[in-house]
Amino acid sequence: MIPLFDRFKKKFAKKVFKHYGHKLVEFDLKEEGKIQFAQWLHEGEQPVVIHQSTVDFYKQFINEGSLVIDIGAHTGDTTVPMALAAGKTGLTLGLEPNPHVYHVLEVNATLNREKTNIIPLNFAATANDGEFTFASGDASFNNGGIIGFSSNIKKNIRHTFQVQGKNLENFLKLEYASWLSKLALIKIDAEGYDKEILKTMSIIIDNYKPVIITECFKHLTVEERSDLFRAINNHGYQLFFVDEFNRENRKPISMDGMNYRKHFDLIAIPNSK
C-alpha cells in the first residue's frame, strides 16, 4: 500500500506545475554491458529499469544498422532498448512533443553513444504541419497527447498547451530518405492518437513493411478500436497482443478481439514475414 503522505504528494503534483530534473542510473546488461539512463524525477513517474530481455525482444525485429522510430518516446524508456538493438551503426529517431519531458529524452540521446545512435525530435507526428493542442490530466505533464481525434475523459484534458506537429512521412522522405530502406520497426504510444498517426504513414508502411508496435488506448470507443485495427490490417499485417507474441500458441487479434481487453499493446507483423 502506498503511504498516505506519498499519495498526497502524487495527488498534489497533478494539480500544480513543477519542473522536474533527472538523475542518472546504471544497468549492467549481460550482452550490452553497462548502460546509463536519465531517470525523470517527476513524482508520478515509475522508475525505469532496462532489462536484457527487453533488448532481446526488440532484436527479434531489429538488426544492427536498422532504422527504428519511437513515436511518443517520453523519456526514452523504449527508445534506449530499441537503440541498443539497432546499435551504433543504426539510427533511432525518438519523437516527443512534450517539452517538459523532452529535455530528459535529449539527455538519454547523449548517453551510451558507443552503443547507440539516437536523434531526439521535439514535435508530434500529425497529418499536417502546424500547431496542435497537447493535453494532460497532470499539471506537470507526466503524460498526455494530441487531442481532438480520439475519445478521452475530461480529467485527461484539464491542462493544455500548443506543440509543433509535422507530417512524419514527408519529414522522413526529406531528411532521412537514405535510411528508409532500413526501416525495421515503428513504435507508437500516443494516448489514443496512434491510429491517426498510422493513417499519415501509409506509403512508408506499404513500401517498407516495418514491424509496428502500438497501443490500444483504454478510452477508445468500439468504433475507434475498429479504426485502429483497419489502419494496420489493411496494409497486409497480422496483429497480436505483445504479451502473447512469443507464445507457441499465439493467435492473431481479430476485429472483435480489439474489445477483449480495455488497454493493451499490440504488435503487427506484415504477412510477408
N, C-alpha and C positions, 0 to 999 in steps of 0.2 A: 504494500500500500504506500502511495506517495505521501510523505509527511504534510501536515496541514500548511506549514509555512511555505514549503516548496510549491504546493498547489496554488497558494495565494500569489506567489511571485510570478508563476506562469500566467495566471489569470490577469494580473496587473500588467504584465509585459504585453499582452494582446491589446491593451487599451491605450497605452502611452508610447509614442515613438521613442526609440533609443537606438543609437548607432552602436553596433557590436563589432568588436575586433575579432581576432583569431589567435589560436595557439598552434604550434607545430607538434604533431605527434608522429611516432615512427612505428612501422610494422616490418617484421622480418619474415619475408616470404621464402618458401622452400626453393622456388625456381628463380624468382626475380631478385632475391636478396633484400636488402634494407630499402624501404620506401618511406618517404616523408609525405605527410598530408597536413594541409592547413585546415584545422577544425574551427568552424564558425562558433562563436561563443553566445549566440542567441539563446535566451532562456528556454525556448521551446524546441531547440534543435536536438535531435537524437545524436549521440556520439557516433561518428563514422568509424567503422572497422573494415579494413581491406583484407579479405581472405584470399588465399591461393585458389580456393575453389571458385571464387567469383571470376578471377582472371582466367582460369581454365575453362569456365563456362563460355566466356566470350571467344576463347581461342578455337572453339568449335566452328566459328563462323568468320573469324578474322585471322588472316595470315599476316605475318610480319611484312611490312611495307604497304599495307592496305590503307584506304581512306575510310574513316568512320566519322559519323556525325551524331552528336549528342544534343538534341533539341530540348531545352528545359534542363540545362546542365546543373543548375543550383550551385552548390559549392564545388562540384566536380566529383561527387561520391561515386557516380558511374563513369564519368569521363576518364578518371585516372585508371581504373581497371581495364577499360576499353583501350586506352592509350598504351598500356603495358602489353596488351595482346598485339597491337599494331606495331609496337616497337619504335625505336628512334628513326628508322627509315620510313615509317608510315606517317600518316597525318591524321590527327584527331581534332575536329572542329567542335568547340563547345559553345552553344548559343544560350545566353541567359539575358533576358531583357531587364530584369530587376536589378537596378544599380546597388541596392542595399546588400545584396549577396554577391553580386558580380565581382566586387573587389577581392573576395576570398577565392573565387574561381581564377582570377588573374594570378594570385599568389601560387595556387596549385599548378598553373601552367608553367611557372618558372622552376618548380621543383623536379627532381628526378630527370633532368634533361639528358643524362647519359642513357636513359631507358625509354623516354617518351618524346613525342613532338606534338604538343598541344597548342592550338591557337584559340584563345577565348574571343568571343564576338558578342558585343553588348547590344543585341537587337532581337526582336521577335520575328519568327517566321510567319509571314502574313501573305494574303493574296496579292495585295498591292503595297507599294512603298508609301510610307506616311506615318502619322501618329495614331496610336491606339490606346485605349484605356486598359490599364493593368489594375486589377482589384484583388483585395485580400481581406480576410476577417481579422488579420493581425496588424496592429498599427505599425509594427516594425518590419512587416512584410517578410515573415519567415516562409510564407507560401503564397500562392495566388497565380493568376494568369490573365490572359486577354479575355474580356467579357463581351457578350453580345451575340454569341454564336451557339451557345450550349446552355442547357438548363442549369441553374445553380440556386442555392438558398440565400436568402437576404443577408445572413450574417457573414457570408463569404465575400460580399461586395461592399462592405462598410467603408473601407479605406481604398482610395484610388489615386492614381497619378498617370501621366501620359508617358508612353515609351515609344521608341522608334521601331517601326516594323519594315521588313524588306521581303520581297518575293525571293525565297531562298533558291528556287530553281534558276531564276535569272542571275542571282548573285553567284551561284556556283559556276554557271557557264561562263561568266565574265571573269571571275577571279581564280577559279580552280579547275578550268577545263581539262588541263593535262592530267588531273588526278581522277577524273570521273570514271575512267575505265577500271580503276582500282577500288571503286566503292563497294564495300563489303557489308556494311551494317548501318542502319539508321535507327536511333532510339529516340522516342518522343515521350515526354511526360509534361503535359501542358494543361492540366486541370480541366479536361473536357474539350479543349480546343484541338486536340490531336487529329480528329477526323478532318477538320478544315485545313490543317497543315498538309495532310496526306493528299488532299484534293489539289493543292498547289504544286505538287511534285510528280504529277502523272507521267510526264515524259521521261524524267530521270528514272522513275520506278520501272517503267516499261522497257527502257533501253538497257539498264544495268542490273535489274533484278536483285537489289540488296536484300538481305535479311532485315526484317522490320520488327522491332520490339516497341510496343506502345501500351498505353494504359486505357482501360475502360473505366472511366471516372464514375464514382458511386452515384452522382446526381444525374447521370444521363437518363433520359426517358427511353422507353422501349423503341420508339422511332429513331432516336439518336443512336442507340446501340446498333440498330439495323443499318443505319447510315455509315457508321464506323466499319461494320463488317463488309459492306459493299465497297467502301473506299479502298479496301485491301484485296478482298477476294476477287473482285472484278479484274484485277491485274494478273490473275493466274497464281494465286497463293493459297496455301492451306494455313489455317490458324490453329494454334494450340495454347493451352494455359502454360505459362512459363514454368510453374512449379511441377508440371507433369511432363515437360518436354523430354526429359532423359529417361522416362519410364519405358519399359519394353511394350507395355500395353496402352501407350498413349493413343488418344483418338482426336481427330480434328474437331474444332468447335464448329457447330452448325449455326445458322442464323438464330434459331431458337436458343441455342446454348449461350448466346450472349447475355441471356437473362438469368442463367443459373446461379450466378454469383453477383453480389452487389458491387464489389470493387475488385478489380484484378488486373494483372499484367498479362499481356498475350504476346506470343512470338509468331511471326508469319514467315513461312518458308516458301519460296517460289516452287511451283510444280516441277520445274526443270532440275531441281537439286534433290 
